[in-house]
Amino acid sequence: MVNFCCPGCMYVFQILYNSPGGVPEDYRNTELYKACVTAGLIPSGDAEKMANEREKSPPLSRQASPPHHSSLITPHSSLLTPHSSLLTPHASQTAIEEGLSQELSIRIEGMWCVACSWLIEQLVRKMDGVLSAGIYFFSDIAQIKYMPHLVQPQAIIENISRLGYKASSVESAPDSDQSRSLVVRLGISAILSMNIMMISFALWAGFFEQVGQEGAALFSYTLWVIATPVVFFGGWPILRRAFLGVRHRTATMDALVAISVLSAYFYSVAAMLRGSLHVYFDTASMLVTLILLGRFIELRAKEKVSHTITALFHAARGKVRILKDGRQIWTPSGNVSRGDLFLVFPGERVPVDGRILSGEAVMDESIISGESRPVSKGPGADVSAGSLLLNGEARFEADRPGSESSLSQIITLIQEALSTKNSFELFADRIMRFLVPAVLALAVFILIFLLISSVPADEALLRMLTVLVITCPCALGIATPLARVAAIARARASGILIRNPVALERADRIDVMIFDKTGTLTEGSYTLRHTVTPDSNAADALRRVASAEVKSDHFLAREIVKAARLQSLELEEVLSFEPREGLGIIARTNSGEVIAGSGKLMLNQGLEFSDELRGRAHAFEADGSTIVFFAWEGLVRGFFVFGDRLRENATEIISRLRSEGISVWVVSGDSEETTRTIALQAGADNFAGQKRPQDKVKIIEELHAQGKRVAMAGDGINDAAALACADFGITLGPGANLIRECSDAAILGDDLLKIGELIELSRFSFKITRQNLFFSFLYNILGIPIAAAGILNPLIAAFAMFASSVSVIWNASRISRFKIASQD
């Protein structure tokens, strides 16, 4: 363990930790540490004190540096404001240590049920140096935040392995041994159990009466011999995890199954030794076999549900063929820098985000957008990581390293979505935490009650065993997580990224849908169509306004500057620049002050419009065009006319939403007249123009006050406040800043119809989740009294438990097969 005396020590450790050589045996004996002491960054008194304590604290070996392949996402420091920390002389030891926290993502194989993930999570969280841990059953991924000077990643992996699970890098291919072992155990158990059932049936039917009681009893030994490998070989994973859970003082579903199997087995051994024919080796064997079969089906369902998510992890593992000094050099995608040149050949995936420098390429972008149609691209076109090159030869330039690519961002967001539990799961988790101990207590209570009621001991024990078997909450454990993961995967296959699964519940009851106009309902590809200047020269007006707009990042400003440069106009120096949010800009150049923006900005500045200018602008706005006025020397001199058009399917999606009783709004920062025209063309119910971002929030708040549930589709960055305020926020477009966007779901393309698909999918998955929970609870509520009354025997209870789990799995898998109405 390493203790830090001050922030200076911590940052020296941080630098060495991230260096290629890793942390030396004693980081205080490095040149960097000594230089910091000399420079006064580390107080010399503290340095001497820490030196005296070296013998008390074991040195941190080089192995403290995590393996380069220990995680898909490179472990990153959570230091956000290092310089401010250095200025805090009395920073607490805890704050200093937490500044070094790293994140580790690993794959865990061998989890058979949701209780497995819970057990691992509790174990890891109890480790010294672990700040937080999330273990996600349906993705087999663990995300752990730890302090590298207190615990090594290898120690975390070894601790998980002691529970009988296999932990490895998420980059590595899944180990097929786990699946193969399950199939072998299931096959052997099934064959032996069928033989046990045939002999047991013969005993029950009295086929061996002619050999006498003693002769028939010999067949009990045959059943014992056949059942033993089923229980102790086929059921070994169950028994082992049950034992490990008990050793860690945690009761899991494996513990319930193990108690049931061993109770039936040893009861039968005792009966066999007494010469009784009432043995239940068939129950113990069939229970193991049915549990194995259920988990095999569950494993296949999990693989099927999450195959689209798994494909993303594999696509992100690619290396890059860098062009350097005329040579091709392979390097990990995380080592690529902006501006690096690289090659991709047909049949290969683009490893990082970039653009085509030369050549032509036909790309399949379905892994991102969900659309499998080929897309032809030429020089200057952007290409997303994960895109498959179908045909062509091209050279590419990297935009960002692989760790920051759109594909890596999608993976990060999917991991976050998989870790977010909805209200149904939280409810089920709270119940599961107490259900296993409660079932054990209930079974013991039933046994005692039956014995007190003079029920024969054999019968009482049999009923207790039946209660244990039938109340095993396997179905409840997988009812909601499987539905959630299936919904995320189904949406991902259609090019929709679910960022917040909790919002899917709210999307089920949407009353109002608000569309931002520019770039969402319309294409957002504005072009400067006309320059109207009654009293000025058009080229001079364009030059003056473009000079003022150079520092603006607004898309219309960029179009104005682009038009000026295409005409080779010489732009002036900007002396001052003042943006007015949602309205325009006020700037000063060598020619004087220039004001450019909406009509509202002109009125706010007290500028006058001529009747002719106002009338011509109104005519363009009535046609759906966007107007940008410009003024100088106290007068509005003219305006630019920009053209935009509705996206394909805009009218269709609005018509579909309205047919479902959803009121549709179009809200924009554009003029009232332009917004009104676009809203009428699209068929919306309401519109609101000249609205700044804060005005959009007010509209949503007013609708909330009326008891409405509001969804909004808009720009994930500019409309962030409104999207966060809405009950369900949706962004549209591929984008390169998914992490920065504020929304509950992102449509990775420009197809507006996917908004309808998303709402339909959320309703269907919500319905499936409720059904799964209802039937899981109903099964357990009805099963307990029936089992306690002796109506069922353990064998029938095992079949009933198996049937309940399979029914929940089948019902959740319907989400993966769900077809949108428009696709039928």
N, C-alpha and C positions, 0 to 999 in steps of 0.2 A: 504494500500500500504506500502511496506517495502523498505526503502532506505539503501544502503550499503555504509559505509564510506571507506572501503578498501577491498582488496581481502580476508583478514582473516575473516571478517564478512560473506562474501559470502560463504566461505567454511564451516563455522560453520553451517550456514543455510542449506547448501547442505547435510551435514552429518545428521542433525536432520530431514531434509525432507525425506531422504531415510531410516530413522530408523523405526522400527515397530510401535513406538508410534506416529510417525508423528511430526509435528512442534508444540511446546507448544504455549500457548497464547502469551508469550513474550520470544522469543528465546534468548534475551540478558540477561535474568534472569536465565540462566541455568549454571550448573557447568562447562560444556564444554566451554561456552563463557568466563566465569570468568577465567578459567585456561589458555585460549589463551591470555587474557589480561595480566595475571601474567607472562606468558612466553615471552611476548613482540611480539607475532604474530599479535596482534591487538593493535595499539598505544593507550595508556591510555587516551591521550587528545581527540582522536577521539571517544573513547568509552564514555567519559563524555559528549561530544557534542551530540552524538546520544541519550544518556540517557535523556538529557534535551529536546529532540524533541519527546519523546515518546507520550506526551499528544497530540502533533500535528498530529501524524500519528496513525490511529486506529490499534489495535493489530491484528495480523493475527491469526485467529482461527485454531483449529485443522482441520477444514473442508478444509483448504487450501491443505491438503494432498489429492491427488486424490484417489477416491475409488479403492480398490484392483481389482475391476472388470470393471473398466472404459475403459479399452482398451485391445485388444488382445495382442498387443506388449507392454510390460511393459514400462512405461514412462522412458526414459533414458536421462541422462545428456549429453550435447554436450561438456563437458569439455574435452579437449584433452591434454593440457599441463598445469596442475594446478600449478606445482612447478615453472615454468617459469613465470606464472602470478603473483605469490607471490613476485617475484624478481623485479617486475615492480612498482616502488613507485608511479608513476604518471598515473597509468592505469585509463582510462576514466570510468565514471559511466556507460555509455552504454556498454562498453566492459565487465565490471564486471557483469552487469545484464544479458547480452546475454550468459554468461558462465553458467547460471543456466537454460537455455532453456530446456524444456521438450517436448516430442511428445505425442500426444493423438490421438488414432484411435477410432472412434465411428461409429455406424450405424445410418443412417438417413432414416426414412421411410416416405412415402407420397409424394415423388417427382414425379410429373406427366410428366415433360418434362425437357429438358436440361436447359431451362431458370430458372427452380426452383433451380438447382445446382448453377447457376451463381448468383442468388439473395442471396442465403445463403452464398456463398463465399464472396460476397461484404460486407454483414452484419458482418460476423465474422472478416474479415480483419480490419474493422473499430474499433473493440474493443480494448481498452487499454490493453497492455500486450500480444497481439497476434502478433507474428512475421510473420507468413505465414499460409495460409489455402488452402487446395485443396479439393474440393467437387466433387466426381466422381459419376455421375448420374447412369451409368450402373452397378456399383457394390454397390451402396448405402452406400459407405464408405467415411468418412471424415478424412483427416489427417491434424492435426493442431499442429503447433509449437508455444508454448506459454511460458511466464515467470511466474512461479508459485507464485512468491511473488507479482505479479501485478494483476493476474486474476486467479480465481479458475475454475477448469474444470466444476464444477456444474453450474457456471455462464454462461459458453459457451453453455452448453446444454440447460439451461433455455432460453437463448437468441434465440436459434434456434427454440425452442418450441413455442415461441411467434409468430413465422411466420406461425404456423399451422402444423409443421412437428414434428415427434416423433424421438428424439435422444436417443440412448441407447448403451450399450456395444456391440461390434461386436461379443462377445462370446455368447450373448443371442440369442435365436431363434427369427427369424423374427416374428413380430406381425401380426397375420392373420386378425386383426380387420380392417386394412387399406384395404386389398383386399376384405374382406367381405363387408365393407361399399361401396366400388366401385360397387360390384356386385348388392347390394340392390338398390342403386341409379340408376344404369343402368336398372335393371329389372322394377322398378316402372316407370321410365321415358319412357322406350320403350313401355310398355303397354298403358300408358296414351297418348303417342304421336301417337300410331296407331289409337286410338279413335279420336284424333284431326284430323288426316289425313283423316279419313273416313267422318267426318262431313264437313271438309273443301272441300273435293272433291264433296260432295253433293251440297254445296253452289255454287261452281264454275260451276257445271254442270246444275244449275237451277232446281234441283229437288224440291225446296221448293217455286217455283214461285206461286203455287196456294194458298199459305198462305199469299201472299202479302209481300210488302217490310218490313212493320213493323214486321210481324210474322217471316220473315227470319232473321231480325236483332236480334231477341231474341236468335238465335243460337250463335251469337257472344258472348253473356254472358256465354253460355254453354262452348264455347271454352276458354273463360277467366278463368272460374272456373277450368277447367281441366289443362290448361297450367300453372297456377300459381304454383302448387306444383312441376311441372317439372323444372321451372325456378329457384325457390327459395329453393327447397329441392334437386332435382337432380343436379342443377348447383351451389349449395352452395360452394363446395370446389373451384370452378373456381372463383366465385364472391369474396370469402374471400381472396384468394391469390392475386387477382387483386387489391383489396383494400389495402392489406398490402404492395404490391409492390409500389403502388402510394404513400402510406404514407412514404415509404423509398425512394421516388423520383426515382423509377426504373420502366420503362415500360417493361412488359413482354408479352409473347404470351397470357397469361391468361387475361391481360388487353384488348387485341384486341377482344378476344372471349366475354368477359364480356360486352364490349361496344356494340358489335354486337347484343348479346342476349337482353340486356336491351333496346337498340334502337328499335328493332323489337317489344319487349313486350310493352313498353310504347307508341310507335306510334300506336300500335293496340288498346291499352286502350283508347287513345284519339279518334281514329276513331270509336270505339264502342260507346263511349259516344255521338258522333255526329250522331249515327244511321247509319254509313256507313258499307257496307258489305266488304270493302277492308281492312281486318285485316290480320295480319301476325303472329298470335299466332302459326300457324303450323311451320313457319320458326324458331321462337325462341325455340320452343320445340324440333324440329328435330335437330337444331344446338347443343343444350345441349346433346341430346341423341347420336348424331353422335360423338361428342367430347368424351363423356364417353365411347362409344364403341371403338373408336380409341385408347383411353388410356388403355382400358382393353386389347385390342389386343397387344398394345405396352408393357404392363406389362407382359403378358404371353410370348411375344417374348424375353423380357429382362430376365425373369426367365429361359427360355429355353436356351438362349445363354450363360448365366453365371452359369448354374447349376454345371458345373465341377469346376468352381472357388469357388462357395459356398461350395461344398463338401470338399474342402481343409480346409476352415475355421472350419467346423464342426470337421474334423479329428484332427485338431490341438488343440481342446478343451479338449482332453482326460486327465484323471488323471492316475497316475501310482501306481501300487500295489507293494510297496517297501517291500523287505524282510529285517527285522531288528530284531536282537535278537530272531530269531525263530518265529517272528510274522509278519503278513501282515498288512502294514499301507498304507492307501490311501493318496496321496499327489499330488498337482498340478504339472504338468510336468515342470514348470519353477523352482520348488524348488529342482529338482533332481540334484545331483552332479556326477561328473565323478567317476566311480567305484562303484556306488550304484547297488545293485542286485535287480532285479524285475522280476515279473511273468506276463505272458500273457496266457490266456486260449483260446481255439478254439472259433472262432466267434468274437474275440476282435482284435482291432488294436494296433500295437506296438506304445506306446505314445512318445518315444524318440529314438534317434539313439543309437544303441548298438551292442553288439555281443553275440552270443550264447556261454554260458559257458558249458552247458551240455544238453544232449537230442537232439532230432531231431524235425524239424519243416517243415511243408509245407506251404509256404507263397504265398500270392497274392500281388504282388507289382505294380498292375496296376495304383494305384493312383499316383505313382511316374513315372513309365516308360511307362504307356499306354499299356503295354502288359499284357493280362489277364491270360496267362498260369501260372499254379502253379510252384513254384520253391522250390525244396527240399534243406534244409540247415542243416548243422551239427555243432558240436563244432568248435569255431573259426571263423565262418562265420559272416560277417557284416550284420546287419539288419537296414533298414531305417525306421524312424518314419512314421506312416501312413500305413505300410504294414499290411495286414490282415492275421491273423493266421488261416489257414484252418483246419489243423490237426496236431496232435503231442503234446508233452509235452516238454518244454524246460525252462531253467533258463537263464536269460539275464543279461549282465553287461552294464550299461550306459556309453556311450562315451562322452556325453555332455548333458547339460540341454535342456529342450524343446524349450526354447527361441533361442537356437543356432542350433537346429536340421535342417536337410536338408529340412524337410517339412516347417518349419518356414522361412527358407531362400527363398524357392520357393514362399511362400505367400508374403514375403516382396518384392521380385522382381516382382511378378504379380501386386502388388499395385503400384509399381513404373511404370510398363508398362501401367497400366490403367490410370495413371496420365499424361502420356506423349502424347501430341497431335501431330499428323502429320501435314504436311503443308496444307492438305485439310481442316482439322478441324480448324486450326488457321485462314485460309482464311474465312471459314464459320462463325467462332466466330466474326471476325471483321465486317462482314456484318450483323450478327444478332444483334450486339450491336446498330446499327443505323437503322436496318430495321423496327422495331416496331414503333419508333417515326416517321420514314419516311412514313410508311403506314398511320399512323394517319394524318400526314400533307397532304399526297396525297388525302386521302378521303375528308378532309375538302376543299382542293383546288377544287376537282371535284364537290363537292356540290355547292361551290360559283360560279364556272364556269357555271354549268348547270342552276343555278338560273338567272345568268346574261344573259344566252342564251335563256331566256324565257321558259325554261322547267318547267312544273308544279311542285310545291313544293313537292307533294306526290311522283312524279316520280323521282325527284332529290334526295330526301331522300332515296328512295328505291335503286337507283343506288349506292349511297354512302355506304349504308348498304351492298350491294352485293360486292363492292370493299373490304370492311373491312373483310368480310367472306372469300372471295376467296384468298386474299393475306396473310392470317394467315400463318406464316412461320413454321408450325409444321414439315412438311416434311424436310425442310432444316435443322432444328435443330437436327434431329435424323439421317440424311443421312449418315454422316461419323462416328460419335461415335459408332453407332450400328454395322457398318461393322468392325471397329477396334476391338471392344470387341468380336465380333463373331469370328474373326480370331485368337485372343489370346486364346479364349476358345476352338476352334476347334483344334488348335495346341496342347494345353494342354491335350486334350483328347487322342492325339496320342503320348504323352510322349515328347512333344517338348515345351520348355519354351521360350516364346518370351520376351526378356529383353528390347528390343528397337524397338517399333512398327514403328518408323520413318524409320528404316533400311529396312522394308518390301517394301517400295517404290523402294529402290535401288536394292533389290534382283530381282525385276521384269526385270532388264536389265543387268544381269551378263554376261560378256564375257569370263572371266577366273576363273577357280576354282583351288585353290592351296591346296593340302593336305600335312600336316606334315606327315612324314612317321611313326615314332615310336609312337605307342599307338593310332594312329588315323587311318591310312590306314592299319597298322598291329596291331596285338593283344597287343603288348607291354609286353607279358609274356615271357621275356627272361630267358633262362636256360643256364648254363655253360655246353657246350657239350664237348669241348676238351681244353687241355692245351698243346701247342706246345712249347717245350723247347729243342732245339738241343744240347745245351751245359750245361744244368743245370738239377737238380732234380726237377720234376714237383711239388711235395709236398712242397719242400723248396721255389720254386718260388711263389706258391700260398700263403704260409705263409708270405713272405716278402711283396707281393703286397697287401694282405688283411690287413696287419698291417698298410700300408700307406693309405689305403682307408677307414679306420674306421671312420674318421671324415667327409667323403664325404656323401652328401645326394642324389647323383646320383643313379638311379635305377640299373645301371650296377655295381656300386661300392657295393651296398647292396647285389647283387648276389654273388660277389666275396667273401665278408665277410661271407655270409651265407654258401658258399661252404667250406670255411676254417673251420668254426665252426662245420659243419657236419662231417668233418674229424678229429675233436678234436685237431686241430693245435693250438699251443700256440702263440698268437700274441704279437708283441713287442710294447713298448711304442712309441707314436708319439712325436718326439721332435719339429718338425715344419711341417706346412701344408700350401701349397699354391695352391688354385684351379685356373685353367686356363679356363675361360668361353668357353664352346663349344669345348674344346680340351682335357682336362684331368686334372691331378694333379701332383705336385712336392712336395714330402714329405721327411722328414728325420727321420729315426728310429735308434735304437741302432746299426743296421747293416750297416747304411750309407744311402746315398740318393737314393730314388726310384722315377722313373718317369713312369707314367702309363697314357695311353690315345691313341689318334689317331696317324696315321702315320705322319700327319702334325705337331703334337707336337714334335715327334721325330726329324723331319727334322729341325724344328725351334730351337731345342736344339743342333743341329750339330751332332746328333748321326748317326752311320752308320748301314745299314742293310746288312746282307749277302745275296747273290743272292738266296741261297736256301730258306732262311726265307721269302724273298720278294715274291718268286714264290709260296710258299705254302699259304701265306696269300692271294695272288691274287686269287688262286684257290677257297678258301673258300668264298671270297667276291663275286666271280662270281656265286656262288651257292645261294647268298642272305644272307649269314651269316654276323654277325657284329663282327669286330675284335677290340680287345683292346691290344695294344702293351705294353710291360714293359721293362724297362732298368735300369741298374745300372753300376757303374764303367766305364761310357763312352761308353757302348755297348748296343745295343738292344738284350735282352736275349731270347725273345720269344713273344708269344701272346696267348690270350684267345680267344676261338671261342664261340660266343653266337648265339643261334638259335631263330628266330622269324618267324611268318608266317602271310600272309595276312588275314584280317578279312573276315568272310563270307559275300558274296555279294559285295566285293570290286570291282571285275571286272564288276559286273552288274551295279553298280552305275556309274562307270566311262564310261561304254559303253552308258548308258542312257544320261549322260551329254554331251558326244561328239555328240550323235545323235541330240541333240538340238542346236548344234553349239557352245557349250562351250568348250574352250580349257582347258585341264587338266594338271596340273603340280604336281610333287612329289618333295618336298624339305625336306632335312634332314641334321642333323649335322653328320650323318654317312658318311662313305667313298663314293667317287664317284662311285666305282664299285658296292658296295652293293645297293646304291640308284638306280643306273641304272638297276640292276637286278630286284628289286622290281617294278620299274616303268614299265619295259617290261612285267612282269608277270601280272600287273594290267591293262595294256593297255593304260597308260598315254601318252600324246603327248610329254611332256618335263620333264626333271628332273634336279635337282641341288643338289650335295652332298657337304659335309664338309662345311655347312653353319651355322654360328652362328646366334643367334636371330637378331642381327643388320643387318646381311647379308640378312635375309628374308625380313626385312623392305625395304632394297635397291631394292630387286627384285620387290616388290609391287610398289614402287615409280617409277621404270623404266617402269612398265606396265601402270601405271597411265599417265606417260609422253607420252605414245603411244596412249592415249585416251581410254584405256581399263577400264572397271568396273570389280573389282576383289573381289571375295569371298575367304575366307580362312577357313579351318577347321583344328583346332590344339588344343594344350594344352592351357587351359585358363589362366594359370599362367606363364609358361615358354615362351609361344608364345604371351604374352600379347601385346607387342609392335606391332607385325605384325598383330594381330587381330584388334587392334585399328586403324592401318593404312589402313586395307582393307575396302572396301565399305560395306561388310557384313561379320562379323566374327561369326564363329560357333564353339562351343566346343562339345566334344563327351564324354559320360561316365557319370555315376551317380554322382560321386564326392561328397565331403563333404564341399567344399569351394566355393559354387556358388557365394557368395557375393564377394569373392576376384577375381573371374575370370573376364577377360575382353573380352566380346563377345556381340554380338547382339542377339544371340539365343543359347540355350543349348539343346542338345539332351540327355535326361535322360536315356540313355541306350547305347548299342554298335551296334545298327543297322544302318549301313551306308545308307541304302535305305531311311531313314527318311530325309536325306539331300535333296534328290529328292522331297520328299513329301513337305518339307518346301518351296522349290523354287516354286513348283506348287501352293501351297496354297497362297504364297505371290502374285503370278501373278493373281490368281483368285480374291483375296480380293481387290487388286489394281483395277482390272477391275470393280468389284461391286461398289467400292467407286466412281469411275469416273461416272458410270452409274447413281448412286443415286444423285450425285451433278448435273449432266446434266439435269435429269428429274425434279429435284426440282426447278432449275432455269427456265427451260422451262415452267413449270406449272405456275410460278408466272409471267413470262414475257408475256405469252399469256393471262393469266387470267385477268390482269388489264385492258387492252383496251376492251376486250370482255364485262367485267362487266360494265365499264364506258359507253359503247355504248348502254347498256340496253338490250343486247341479252340474258343475263341470269337474273334470279330472285334469291333472297337470298337463297331459298330452294335448287335450283339446284347448287348454289355456295357451299352450305354446303356439298352436296353429292360429289362435285368435290374435295373439300378440304379433305374430309374423304378418298376418293379414292386415292388421292396423298400420304397421310400418310401411308395407308395400302400397297400401291404398293412399297414404300420405305422399309417398314418393311419386306414385303415378299421377296423382292430382297436381303436384307441383310441376312435374315434367310437362304438363299441358301448356305451361307458360312458354316453354322453349318451342313448342309446336304451334303457338298462337299465330294465327294469320289475321292481318289487319283487314277490315271489311273492304277497303279499297283494293286489296290485292287478290281478293277472291275471284 
